[in-house]
Amino acid sequence: MANVLYPKLKYINAITNAQNAVVTFTADSDFTDGEYVSFRVTKDFGMYEINQRRGRVLSHTSDTITVDIDTLSYTSFSYAALGTAGTTPPTCVPAGSGIIPDSNPSTVNLHDSYDNRRT
């Protein structure tokens, strides 16, 4: 059995221009509410302003997360550059543990970037 850290990095398919950006992935993710994530997006894909930014996951579905990063004034994200030679795919990576939103009492999320699961 191999030990694997979860969640793994995820490839980004879309990012909305919104007060709380919605990030869509190319596959399901393990990101959870309250944890922190960071972005790697080059100028080739637009929205380069989010590159290296850290945000907290406010909510999630199987293949999306909503983060507390205001992207309203950012350039639009474009997935079209993926076919261009020499481009690095845009990714979202785990960046730390956080408090689960609306938990009472406040609870740290144990299903985040520091989970080590056996497969």
BELUR-V329932 format. One record per helix or strand of 2 or more residues. SS is the DSSP state (h for helix, s for strand). FROM is the first residue (numbers start at 1). TO is the last residue. If there is no record, write none. Layout:
# BELUR-V329932
SS/FROM/TO + SS/FROM/TO
This chain:
# BELUR-V329932
s/3/6 + s/10/15 + s/22/25 + s/36/40 + h/43/45 + h/48/50 + s/54/60 + s/64/67 + h/79/83 + s/91/96 + s/115/118
